[in-house]
Amino acid sequence: MTNRHPITPPPELIKQWVSESNHNDPLFAQVAVMAARWGADQELEACATYIARSGIRVQLAGDPDGGYFLRLQQEDQVIEVDPAELPLLLEAAQKLLEALLND
């Protein structure tokens, strides 16, 4: 995977993060957190694109408490998952894919 897709943020984005950082706090830690979030977003987007090829809609949605969850939908089947619960997310995706293949 690393030879097909860049695993580091573009230099322009790093420069943007540096300029947006609180310069009273350690800069490296702030930029590292931003880079980790960027990487997680890139992975989530790639997974959503891959799953969508099977006809399953993947949506990141907010909840009233300010958190968020993933909604996987294929026709009338909907599963909502807290992204922090990765094993449950994978199980939910597997169930939807199995349902799609069995139809």
C-alpha positions in Angstrom: 0.0 0.0 0.0 2.8 2.5 0.8 4.2 2.2 -2.6 0.9 3.1 -4.3 -0.2 6.0 -2.1 1.8 8.7 -0.3 1.7 8.1 3.4 2.9 11.6 4.4 1.0 14.9 4.1 2.1 17.3 1.4 4.7 19.9 2.5 2.2 22.7 1.8 -0.2 21.2 4.3 2.5 20.9 7.0 3.4 24.6 6.4 -0.3 25.4 6.9 -0.4 23.5 10.2 2.7 25.2 11.4 1.2 28.6 10.7 -2.1 27.6 12.4 -0.4 26.2 15.5 -0.4 27.8 19.0 3.2 29.0 19.1 3.2 29.0 22.9 3.0 25.2 22.9 5.5 22.7 21.6 5.1 22.8 17.8 6.1 19.2 17.0 3.4 17.7 19.2 0.7 19.9 17.6 1.8 19.1 14.0 2.1 15.4 14.9 -1.5 15.4 16.1 -2.7 17.2 12.9 -0.7 14.7 10.7 -2.2 11.7 12.6 -5.7 13.1 12.1 -5.0 13.7 8.4 -3.7 10.2 8.0 -6.8 8.8 9.7 -9.0 10.9 7.4 -7.1 9.6 4.4 -7.6 6.0 5.5 -11.2 6.5 6.2 -11.8 8.0 2.8 -10.0 5.2 1.1 -12.0 2.6 3.0 -15.2 4.4 2.2 -14.3 4.5 -1.5 -13.4 0.8 -1.5 -16.6 -0.3 0.3 -18.7 2.0 -2.0 -17.6 -0.1 -5.0 -19.8 -2.9 -3.5 -22.9 -0.7 -3.6 -22.7 0.1 0.1 -22.9 3.8 1.0 -20.5 4.9 3.7 -21.2 8.2 5.5 -19.6 10.0 8.4 -22.4 11.6 10.4 -22.5 13.8 13.5 -24.7 13.0 16.5 -26.4 15.5 18.8 -23.7 15.2 21.5 -21.0 16.5 19.1 -19.5 13.1 18.4 -19.7 11.3 15.1 -20.4 7.8 13.8 -20.1 5.9 10.5 -23.3 4.9 8.8 -23.1 2.0 6.4 -26.1 1.6 4.1 -27.1 -0.8 1.4 -30.6 -0.3 0.1 -32.8 -0.7 3.2 -30.1 -2.1 5.5 -28.4 0.5 7.7 -25.7 0.0 10.4 -24.3 2.8 12.5 -20.9 2.4 14.1 -18.7 4.5 16.5 -15.4 4.8 14.6 -13.6 4.1 17.9 -14.9 0.6 17.8 -13.0 -0.6 14.8 -13.6 -4.3 15.3 -17.4 -3.6 15.3 -17.0 -1.5 12.2 -15.2 -4.3 10.4 -17.9 -6.8 11.5 -20.6 -4.5 10.3 -19.0 -4.1 7.0 -18.5 -7.8 6.7 -22.3 -8.4 7.4 -23.3 -5.9 4.8 -21.0 -7.4 2.2 -22.2 -10.9 3.0 -25.8 -9.7 2.7 -25.0 -8.1 -0.7 -23.3 -11.3 -1.9 -26.2 -13.5 -0.7 -28.9 -11.5 -2.5 
